Amino acid sequence: MDPGDFRPHFLEMLSNTRSTKAQTTGDGYRFLPAAPTGPHPSHFIPSETCQEGQGGQNRAGMRRFLWVNAYDWPEEVLLFEDPVEVLSFEGGDPQEFFASCEEYLRQGFYLAGFLTYELGYFLEERLRPLSGRVPAWPLALLGVFKEPHRLSGLRPPERRPFVLRELALSLTFEEYREALEKIKAYIASGDTYQVNFTLKYSFAFEGSAEGLFWELLRKQRVRYAALVEGEGWVVLSLSPELFLRRQGPLLRTSPMKGTAARRPLPEEDREVARWLFGDPKNRAENVMIVDLLRHDLGRICQAGSVWVPELFKVEPYRTVHQMISTVEGELPPGISLYEILGSLFPCGSVTGAPKIRTMEIIAELEPHPRGIYTGAVGFMEPSGDFLFNVAIRTVEIRKGRGEFGIGSGVVWDSDPEAEWRECLLKARFLTESPPEFDLVETLRFSPGEGLRRLERHLARLSRSAAHLVRPFPESRVRQALAEATRGLSRPSRVRLLLSEWAEVRVETAPLEDFPRPVRVGLARRPRVPDPVYLFHKTTYRPWYEEARRRVQALGLSEIVFYDEAGRLLEGTITNIFLERQGRLYTPPLSLGLLPGILREELLARGEAEEAVLTLTDLLSGRLYLGNSARGLALVEALYFL
């Protein structure tokens, strides 16, 4: 990447209106997935390496700082531009550095930037011997800004291409397992209870870092995202974890410990979330860090004010569920920024417990400085309020090289293979690129009735948005539907589309019945790349697109699919029902089916029930197709394709 080419026009790409949809090109992103075991660490190339005690080279100023909360609705965006000064700490007395920060705040300025993990060595006297182990960054870098641009809602820019190549892990699995055995030895000797052990991907990077940021944010909508651009470097932090938020005297931290992979079937996914909430191992790891942070807050907060308002909360993200707890306390008047960070930085969730001894163990066992990864990225306001994330899921890019850290909490009974898998699961955030698609609802409109089954359709849309961690602007959706149908004078097909960025479109067309006679082809369902897409109605259904073309070419009404066991599944745009002895039966969703609205209504009214149906069952019953727009239709002829 030529850093000189990185000139994002942030005000052009951010908007609090959604009247138009961001255009895309077809040649945007390329990823090279990492091998499960990773290459030899000699292939790991840090983005820049410092000699012991020398500090980072090529120190450069900051240009812009972008902060995005894309998890909550509406999204919140802050853009800091054109700093009047850049404050850099590269060693020495951190108290003086933070005093100068506070002086700028008193003058009415904002500060925004990052704190590296290794800054913590300078905030604790016992860790000073480790201060020669420094990253290729200033230990702290904060731009001094005037008031930021504040926007509600966002619309990403036109896609800008990038390429990630030569992904390499800093450790092989064997080296990783050896490190975990040493950690367990330290646990056995009483030195530590838990160690957050990390490793890194390195990679070659070409193209637009801005494009990578928006792609990562699209893949994983988080509350604490930041893009920091400097002279020849870019930091992209897509963190779901809050390190510290100060609001007046209230200080809050929300450690994240406990991870479980998402499941495609909503019912199974909810069961995974319930399992994570009650899992003893994940709870033990989480509460260990909660206790550590209660202790850290207790050192600086008013006596008796520290409490835990939320324990073991499970939040969904695109690929994983995370367990999160919250600790709060009330700060005394006059406490300094240095005192707050000296007690709490770095966050205990990325070190382990007890904190100081565990940081010494981390320095011994991890082969490279962490840098910004597991430090903090955030901003401060003139009032003294501030907001910093824990810099996980953070990409550092300079001179055409990038780094991305991953890690997990290691305790006495940790299984190295399971911890390794957890790390690679977290890396999917960087190495995999899910398809772009809209959520869809297709409704039937009649002049006298309006939109049939509207509430069921909106409920399904809301469930899909929640499962896929997308916003659902219900009032905007209802308004768009009302406007689109206001002038309709005949039965119509109404197609509602909701984009990843909460853009709403409505298309209307004359309502057509199933082509008569209703003739259906039977075919084996093609492979589906990710089962999650079977359970949500979206514009991404490539496995059925070819089948729809065959329907039209062969003059059929529909194609009904079956699996390798001969079990009947669904049509390309319909659910199926088999009538036997006056009763309707429909396949269970667990086979990988869209939860159709007509199907849902018939089940709720007791007019149908779930049952596994096979090709053989077609000999003893009558087959129906059904969807909400067209209703039920009896199949008159079947053909094997």
QUIGI-V437895 format. One record per helix or strand. SS is the DSSP state (H for helix, E for strand). FROM is the first residue (numbers start at 1). LEN is the number of residues. Records with the same first field share a line. If there is no record, write none. Layout:
# QUIGI-V437895
SS->FROM-LEN / FROM-LEN
This chain:
# QUIGI-V437895
H->3-3 / 10-4 / 41-3 / 94-13 / 117-6 / 125-6 / 173-16 / 209-11 / 266-13 / 280-19 / 337-8 / 348-3 / 355-11 / 416-16 / 454-14 / 474-12 / 531-5 / 542-13 / 589-3 / 597-8 / 615-6
E->29-2 / 62-8 / 76-6 / 85-5 / 110-6 / 140-6 / 149-4 / 162-8 / 194-14 / 224-7 / 233-7 / 242-6 / 250-5 / 256-6 / 301-1 / 307-10 / 320-12 / 352-2 / 376-5 / 386-4 / 394-5 / 401-10 / 439-8 / 450-2 / 492-7 / 504-7 / 519-6 / 538-1 / 558-5 / 567-5 / 575-6 / 583-4 / 608-3 / 614-1 / 622-6 / 631-4 / 637-4
